[in-house]
Amino acid sequence: MDFTMYDTLLQLPLFQGLCQNDLTEIVGKVRLHFSKVKAGKRIITQGDSCDRLVFLIKGGLMSEMKDGQGLYVWNEYFGEPFVAEPYSLFGMRTDYTASYLTTSDADLFSIDKNYILPELGKYPIFQLNYLNIISNRAQVFRHRLLSGNAHSLEQRMIHFFLCHSERPSGQKLLKIKMEDFAWLLNDTRLSVSRALNELQSKELLVLRRKEIEIPDMAALVAYRERLLPENK
């Protein structure tokens, strides 16, 4: 295996810590599907069976999650390195929770599910990396749910954004009608509009027709932390 391949695999969280001999064995036993995809192409569709691990090694992706009631669409943006929904590979529901589209020309590779346990599962470091990713995600989302002391409308609004975010940083986009957002937050359309405009005045949001853009989720989370009672 050449050093370019070795360095590429080591960029990915699931392969970090493996030695070159282990990676050489993996490449010899496991079929890796490499592809170059143009910008704007859908590579995964929400609801499809998660039968592979898809890795972004160069470029950008956007996730697109449509809620079951058809009220909104949640978009999140990712750069390399990134692996799409490793938590959806096993469990009671093994379908993708979102669609994924390229936001730029991208280099991807994927590994079929059939290779994960029989081959990659033989390597303790891969097992540990995979378990850490799954466990960390479960712990983070549990903490978000239990720490949602959202007293004000602004806090409830930010908590909604945070609970939909795979990562608490980066750009997000919510496509929704104002009256539907108000209904989800159990408040009036006027109050929600005022709160959104207040956050926009602080340069934490950008409002457009039926769209709420969050340029940097980390800044919004930091603002939320300052609003919590225990921080006052």
FENCORCOR-V16354 format. One record per residue. SS is DSSP state (H for helix, E for strand, C for the rest). PHI is phi in radians with two decimals (* if undefined). PSI is psi in whole degrees, 0 to 359 (999 if undefined). Layout:
# FENCORCOR-V16354
SS;PHI;PSI / SS;PHI;PSI
This chain:
# FENCORCOR-V16354
C;*;132 / C;-1.34;165 / H;-1.18;333 / H;-1.11;314 / H;-1.08;316 / H;-1.05;311 / H;-1.12;322 / H;-1.10;313 / H;-1.15;324 / H;-1.22;344 / C;-1.23;336 / C;-1.54;134 / H;-0.95;324 / H;-1.22;340 / H;-1.88;357 / C;-1.14;132 / C;1.73;346 / C;-1.29;144 / C;-1.46;168 / H;-1.11;325 / H;-1.12;318 / H;-1.12;317 / H;-1.14;324 / H;-1.11;318 / H;-1.08;317 / H;-1.08;313 / H;-1.10;328 / H;-1.31;333 / H;-1.79;329 / C;-1.85;133 / C;-1.40;115 / E;-1.76;124 / E;-1.73;106 / E;-1.65;144 / E;-2.66;151 / E;-1.95;126 / E;-2.14;134 / C;-1.23;160 / C;-1.09;144 / C;1.47;11 / C;-1.72;140 / E;-1.47;125 / E;-1.88;339 / E;-2.47;141 / C;-1.99;132 / C;-0.93;132 / C;1.66;343 / C;-1.20;154 / E;-1.14;133 / C;-1.48;91 / C;-1.94;16 / E;-2.85;161 / E;-1.73;127 / E;-1.95;124 / E;-1.95;135 / E;-1.68;120 / E;-1.94;348 / E;-2.79;135 / C;1.88;205 / E;-2.45;153 / E;-2.26;154 / E;-2.18;129 / E;-1.55;150 / E;-2.38;103 / E;-1.87;119 / E;-1.74;129 / C;-1.30;159 / C;-1.11;336 / C;-1.58;354 / C;1.29;23 / C;-1.51;330 / E;-2.69;165 / E;-2.21;131 / E;-1.94;123 / E;-1.96;139 / E;-2.37;147 / E;-2.02;137 / E;-2.32;144 / E;-1.93;175 / C;-1.37;154 / C;-1.45;151 / E;-2.71;143 / E;-2.16;131 / E;-1.45;112 / C;0.87;59 / H;-1.08;338 / H;-1.30;346 / H;-1.59;358 / C;-1.27;327 / C;-2.30;166 / C;2.04;191 / C;-1.24;325 / C;-2.09;113 / C;-1.97;45 / E;-2.04;155 / C;-1.19;136 / C;-1.50;352 / C;-2.65;162 / E;-1.56;158 / E;-2.30;130 / E;-2.23;147 / E;-1.35;136 / C;-1.74;353 / C;-2.70;173 / C;-1.01;133 / E;-2.35;149 / E;-1.85;127 / E;-2.25;157 / E;-2.54;155 / E;-2.35;157 / E;-2.23;126 / E;-1.12;146 / H;-0.98;327 / H;-1.04;339 / H;-1.63;345 / C;-1.12;302 / C;-1.34;311 / C;-1.13;325 / C;-1.88;298 / H;-1.18;331 / H;-1.15;349 / H;-1.31;344 / C;-1.75;114 / H;-0.97;324 / H;-1.18;320 / H;-1.10;316 / H;-0.99;313 / H;-1.12;317 / H;-1.05;316 / H;-1.14;314 / H;-1.12;323 / H;-1.12;319 / H;-1.10;312 / H;-1.14;314 / H;-1.15;316 / H;-1.06;319 / H;-1.12;315 / H;-1.07;318 / H;-1.17;319 / H;-1.11;314 / H;-1.22;326 / H;-1.12;317 / H;-1.08;319 / H;-1.08;317 / H;-1.15;318 / H;-1.41;343 / C;-1.81;19 / C;-1.44;59 / C;-1.33;70 / C;-1.65;96 / C;-1.53;316 / C;-1.58;165 / H;-1.10;320 / H;-1.01;316 / H;-1.12;318 / H;-1.12;322 / H;-1.12;312 / H;-1.18;324 / H;-1.09;321 / H;-1.03;312 / H;-1.06;315 / H;-1.16;321 / H;-1.20;342 / C;-1.64;355 / C;-1.63;127 / C;-1.21;324 / C;-2.20;139 / C;-1.43;33 / C;-2.68;170 / C;1.49;182 / C;-1.46;138 / E;-2.32;160 / E;-2.55;125 / E;-1.95;121 / E;-1.78;113 / E;-2.84;150 / C;-1.37;147 / H;-1.06;320 / H;-1.18;328 / H;-1.25;322 / H;-1.12;319 / H;-1.07;319 / H;-1.13;318 / H;-1.13;328 / C;-1.61;0 / C;0.99;49 / C;-2.54;180 / C;-1.51;156 / H;-1.06;319 / H;-1.12;316 / H;-1.13;319 / H;-1.13;318 / H;-1.06;317 / H;-1.11;316 / H;-1.12;319 / H;-1.12;318 / H;-1.16;328 / H;-1.15;318 / H;-1.18;326 / H;-1.16;323 / H;-1.12;335 / C;-1.57;6 / C;1.10;31 / C;-1.71;342 / C;-2.39;160 / E;-2.24;120 / E;-1.73;133 / E;-2.37;173 / C;-1.04;118 / C;1.05;23 / E;-2.47;141 / E;-2.20;111 / E;-1.70;135 / E;-1.93;104 / C;-1.09;322 / C;-2.55;106 / H;-1.08;328 / H;-1.06;321 / H;-1.17;322 / H;-1.20;321 / H;-1.13;319 / H;-1.09;321 / H;-1.13;318 / H;-1.06;318 / H;-1.06;324 / H;-1.22;337 / H;-1.44;339 / C;-1.12;141 / H;-0.97;318 / H;-1.18;346 / H;-1.68;4 / C;-1.72;999
